[in-house]
Amino acid sequence: MPVLYGSYRSRATRNLWLAGEIGLELELRQVWQAYRLDKPDAPDAPFNTRSRGFLSLSPMGAIPVLVDGDLVLAESLAINLYLARRYGGDLGPRDEAENALMTQWTLFAATAMEGPGLAIQNVHTYGRADSEAGRGEIADKVEALGRPLRVLEGHLGRDGHMVGGRFTVADINVAEILRYAQSHEPLLAEYPAVDGWLRACQARPAFRAMWDRRAAEPMWL
Ligand SMILES: N[C@@H](CCC(=O)N[C@@H](CS)C(=O)NCC(=O)O)C(=O)O
């Protein structure tokens, strides 16, 4: 059985959601991000991203990491593309053209949207949304997201899904990246096709099951 090293409050959500969609049994081995622990370097600290045993799997000290047989794979989006292709049936590509488009949209989201989205989420998470600096930062990041969101609005308005006219790994990868920016509620009002698509993705039972487990995981230890 493939083993996923990670936690529900991390980018492993992408992989856990996908595994739920395809009914793939994954063993989740809990790895805490070091910053979520009071004393990550203490000898009795829970297994975390600075633990020696984990660094031998992930020299970057980052989760998630997938181990499937001899394959050790980092990068959450690469893990999803691999799992979809190997185990996902129609959630993965049906041919090389779909494979290329799934890779394209995944990289599009990772490079054009993840940075600004995470910055918006951090403003909210760390309680800065009501300060002038926080509002200014959000405005900058919303502006940076304008161009990719207009591209997505046109694409989803025409096709309804990212690739192949059906729900695939590309929808999961893009939706999970866009989720960070959702913490700024007014953002998607101008993009009804993106908004409707994202809500539909997040209404799926496999997303809801992942989300409930995430909510049950403590943020800090
Ligand atoms: N691009 C990587 C980013 C991985 C990453 O930064 N993971 C975070 C959690 S979402 C982490 O492990 N941080 C470790 C730490 O800060 O201790 C991916 O998508 O897998």
The ligand as an SDF file (V2000), in Angstrom:
LIG
                    3D

 20 19  0  0  0  0  0  0  0  0999 V2000
    6.0710   22.6310   -3.1580 N   0  0  0  0  0  0  0  0  0  0  0  0
    5.9910   21.7130   -2.0500 C   0  0  0  0  0  0  0  0  0  0  0  0
    5.8640   22.5290   -0.7680 C   0  0  0  0  0  0  0  0  0  0  0  0
    5.9260   21.6590    0.4730 C   0  0  0  0  0  0  0  0  0  0  0  0
    5.8100   22.4670    1.7530 C   0  0  0  0  0  0  0  0  0  0  0  0
    6.2640   23.6230    1.8560 O   0  0  0  0  0  0  0  0  0  0  0  0
    5.1960   21.8550    2.7490 N   0  0  0  0  0  0  0  0  0  0  0  0
    5.0010   22.5110    4.0260 C   0  0  0  0  0  0  0  0  0  0  0  0
    3.6420   22.1170    4.5850 C   0  0  0  0  0  0  0  0  0  0  0  0
    2.2960   22.4960    3.5040 S   0  0  0  0  0  0  0  0  0  0  0  0
    6.0420   22.0010    5.0170 C   0  0  0  0  0  0  0  0  0  0  0  0
    6.2630   20.8190    5.0830 O   0  0  0  0  0  0  0  0  0  0  0  0
    6.7100   22.8760    5.7740 N   0  0  0  0  0  0  0  0  0  0  0  0
    7.6650   22.3700    6.7110 C   0  0  0  0  0  0  0  0  0  0  0  0
    8.0270   23.2610    7.8100 C   0  0  0  0  0  0  0  0  0  0  0  0
    7.8190   24.4680    7.6720 O   0  0  0  0  0  0  0  0  0  0  0  0
    8.5390   22.7750    8.8180 O   0  0  0  0  0  0  0  0  0  0  0  0
    4.7980   20.7730   -2.2390 C   0  0  0  0  0  0  0  0  0  0  0  0
    3.8240   21.1740   -2.9050 O   0  0  0  0  0  0  0  0  0  0  0  0
    4.8290   19.6350   -1.7720 O   0  0  0  0  0  0  0  0  0  0  0  0
  1  2  1  0
  2  3  1  0
  2 18  1  0
  3  4  1  0
  4  5  1  0
  5  6  2  0
  5  7  1  0
  7  8  1  0
  8  9  1  0
  8 11  1  0
  9 10  1  0
 11 12  2  0
 11 13  1  0
 13 14  1  0
 14 15  1  0
 15 16  2  0
 15 17  1  0
 18 19  2  0
 18 20  1  0
M  END
$$$$
